[in-house]
Amino acid sequence: MTSSAIAVSGLRKSFKDKVVLGGIDFDVRAGSIFSMLGPNGAGKTTTVNVLTTLMKADGGTVRVAGYDVAAETKKVRAAIGVTGQFAAVDDLLTGQENLQLMADLKRVRDGGRLVNGLLERFELSEAAGKPVSTYSGGMRRKLDLAMTLVGDPRIIFLDEPTTGLDPRSRRTMWDIIRDLVAGGVTIFLTTQYLDEADQLADQIAVLDQGLLVAHGTPDELKRQIPGSHIRLRFADPATLEAAARTLAGATRDNAALALRVPGDGDSKSLHALLNRLDEHHLHALEVSTHTPDLDDVFLALTGHASAQTDNANTNVSTEGIAQ
């Protein structure tokens, strides 16, 4: 495989007179986790549908696993696995039967051995003989991902894989995703949980109204947004006062004996700041750096609160009414 598991250039797609993708470009490095974020209607699902050969683009070039999605569709499909927002499992079959059916469809040699290995890997062995209708949401999502791995795909597309899961199940899925990448698999992830992208993604692309408005590592995106600062806490009011006179532009918090100094907290600026304090024989008890989180990035870039924030606000309001 080339260094790029996915290479997209000038991707365009419209439905009648509505432009859904206005010509986007991005690369996904092999063996990494790439997350695409964006508000509802931004074009995420359309992008995934084109990359997974479910939809034809109007323009641009897309290569997945080194193959052109338009001209080499079968080769692309053989190299990828896809899980949607809802587990694509058969409730009437057992977990083992679901996996065995997938192995038979893909004509996997020694399918029984593969099925047993996947059941063990995803901690589903005890429930293997039970109907999937009895599974919890987390178990269904794990089974869905296990079915995706039948055929040993090199690239996996995960569309909101932890939606609706409890915190423990979400973290279990995170561990599984990390293990897959450690084994050389490439993950293309869409998620409504910004903390999930922050935890997992090596690269994040923010899509809004069919255009990529930002692309970088989580830390790089956070540093683009105003509000990054260095916080200094001092031992007494006199030292705080002296430091405030020394550091122009700092904001004081008298109650906490702290100063907030604008800056991204990189090693060079932090070193210069501490040198200024040393020059005036001033000592800070604590030094910490603070950057906006991905919620702030999302809001600043798209003008929308994330679905995660909306859900949190809804839950707070609901709880308030219930009380």
N, C-alpha and C positions, 0 to 999 in steps of 0.2 A: 504494500500500500504506500502511496505517496505520503508526504508529510501532512498534506491536507486531506482529511477524511471527507470533507464537504467543501466545495468551492462554488460560490454563487457570484455571478457578475451580471448586473443590469437586469435583474429579474423584474418583470412587469406582468401584471394580471389585472384585467378589468371585467366587470360584469355589466354588460350593456354600456351605459354612460358613466358608471361608477368605477373610478380607479381604486383598486384595492391595494395593489403594490405598484409603486411609482418608479421602480428601477433601483433595486437595493443590491448591495455588494457585501459579502462577508465570507470569511474562511473559517473552518473549524479544524483545529489541529487534531491529528490522530491521537487517540488515547487520552482525550481530555473531556471535560464536561462544559458544554456550551449552552447557556440559558438565554432564551428569547423572552423578553418582558414587553408588556404593552397593555393599554386599556382595552376593554371589549371593543371589537370592531377595528382594531389596529391592523389586522392582516396576519396575525400569528397562525391561525388555523389554515389559512390559504397557503402560507409559506410551507407549513408542514405537509399539506396535501400535495403540493408540487414536488417537494423533495422526496416524498414517498411514492411517487408515480400515480397518485390517485387523481391528479388534475394536471392538465397541460398548461404551460405558461404561454403568455402572449408574446413574450420577447425575453432576451437574455440567454445566458448559458448557465446550466446547473450540472455539476458533476458530483456524484455520490459514490464513494469507494473507488474513485477513479473512472467511473462510467458516466456517460451522458444519459440523463434521465429520460430524454426524449427518444434517443436512438438506441439505447441499450437497456430498455425497461426490465427485461427478464434478469439480466445480470445485477441490476440495482436491487431488485426484489429479493434475489438470492443472498445478498450481502447485508440486508437490514432486518431489523425487528421493530415492530410498532405496537405500543400500547396506547389506548385512548383514555378519555376521562373516566370511562366506566368500564369495569372489568368485563372482558369479552369471554366469559366462561359459561358453560352449560350447567344450569342449576340442577337438572335432573340426573346428571352424571356425578360420579365421585371425583375427588381431586385427581386420583390416579388415572381414572378413565379419561378425564379431560387431557391430561398430559400424554397418555398413550395414543389418543386420537390424533393429537398434533404430530406426534412422532410418526404415526402411520401415514398421515397426509404428506409429510415431508420425506417419507421413505428413508428414515434414519436407520442405519444398521445398528443392531443390538439395542433397539429402542427401549426394551424393558430395563436394561442396565442404566440407560440415560435417565429414564423416568424416576427410578429409585434414587439416583444421585441427586436429581433436582429436588425431589421431595425432602431429602435429608438436608440439602443445602439451604432450603427455604423454611426449614423447621415445620414441615407439613406431614411428616411421616405418620404421626399418631392419628391425624385426621384423614389420611389418604383414602381410606375405605368408606368415608362418610359422604353423603350427597353435599354438593357445594351449596345447596339451599340452606344448610345448617351452619355455614361458615360466617365468621364475622367479617366486617368490611376490610380489616387489615389482612385477614387470611385470603380473601378473594383477590385483593390487589397483589399479594405475594404470588398466588397461583397464576394470575394473569401475566406477571413478569416472568415467572418460570416458564410458562408456555411460549413466551416471546423468545426465550433462549434456546428453544429446540431448533436445531439446525445451525447453532453456533454463529449467530450474526456478528459481524464486525462493527456495525453501527446500530444503535438502538435509539428510537425516537420515543420519548416519554412525554405524553400530553397530560399535564396536571396529575402526576401519578399518586399524590397523597391527598387529593381533595376529599374531604369528609372523614379523614382518619383522625383518631385520637393522637395526642402528642407522642405516646410510647410507640404506636404503630408507625408514625411518621419517621421517628428516629431509627426504627428498625429498617425502614425502606432506605433511609439515607445511608446506613451502613452497607446495605446490599449494593446500592449504586456505587459507593466508593470501592467496594470489592471488585465490581465488574470493571471499573476503570483501571484498577491496579492490575487486572489481568489483561489489559490492552484494549478493552472495548471503548468505543467512542460513544458519548451520550449527548443527544440533542434534547434539551429539557425546556418545556414551557411550564410555567407555574404561576399561580396567583399569590403564592406566599413569598414575599420578598426575603424573609429570613432564610427560606430554603435556597434561593438563588445565592444569597450571601454565603451560606454554609458550604454549598456544593460547587458552584460554578468557577471554572478557571477564567472564562470570558463571558461577558454579558452584553447582549445587544438590546437596545431599547427601541421598539418599533411604535410609531405613532402616525396615524392617518396614512399608512402605506409607505412611510419613509423611515429609515434608520436615523434616529436623532442622537444616538450615542452608542459607543462601542468601546469596551475596555474591561480590565479586571474590576472586581467590586471596589477595591480601594481607589483605583484610578477614577472611577465614576464619582465616588464620594468626594474626592478632592476637587472635582470640577465645580462643586456647589458651594456658594458662600456660607460661612458659618463655622469653618474649621478653626480651631483655636487651641492654644496651650494654656493649661490651668496651673497656676502656681499658688500653693498655700504656705503661709508664713506663721511664725511662732507667736508674734505679738503685733499690736496695732502700729507701733513705731516702725518696725521693719516693713510692714505693709505700706505705710505712708512713704517711706524712703524708696521702696521699689516702684510705687506708683509714679513718683516724680522722675524716676530713672527710665521707665518704660513708657514712652509716649504711645497713646492710643489704646492703653490697657483699660479694661472695665473692672471696677472694684466691686467686691462683695464683702462689705465690712463685717457682716455677721459671721461669715465663714473664714475671715482673714485671708481672702483669696483674690487673685487677679486673673482676668481672662484676657489673654494676649492673642490677637488675630494671627493666624499662621497655620500651615498645613502639617506642622510637626515633623517634617523630614529632618534627617540627621544634621544637615548643614544649618538650617534655621534654628534648630534647637540648640546646637552647639554655640551659635552666635548669641542667642538669648542668655544662656547660662554664663557665657564669658562676660557679658555686660553686668550681670549681677556680681560676678567675682571682682570685676574692676572696682565696684563700689562697696566691696566687702559685705555683700548681702547674701543671705542663705535661705533657700526655700526648703521647707520641710517635705513637701510633696510636689512632684512635677508629673503631669499627665497630659496626654494629647486627646483631643476630641474631634471627631468628624461627623458630618451629617450621615444618617443611615440611608438605606436604599429607599425607604419611604419618602424621605426628603428629595432624593434624586429623582424618583418617579414623578413626584408632584411638580418639581421644578422643570422637568423636561417635557412632560405631557400636559400639564395643567389639570391633571386628574389625580384624586386620591386613589391609592391602590385598592383593589378588591379586598385585600387583607385588612386595610384600615377601615374601609366601609363596613366590613363584617364586624370588626371590633366595636365600631361606634353603634351599630345596630344592636349588638349584644348588650352594651352598656345601657342603651335606652330601654330595651326590653326588660332588663333586670330592674331598672328603676321603676317601670310601670308595675312590674310584678310585686315589688315591695310596697 
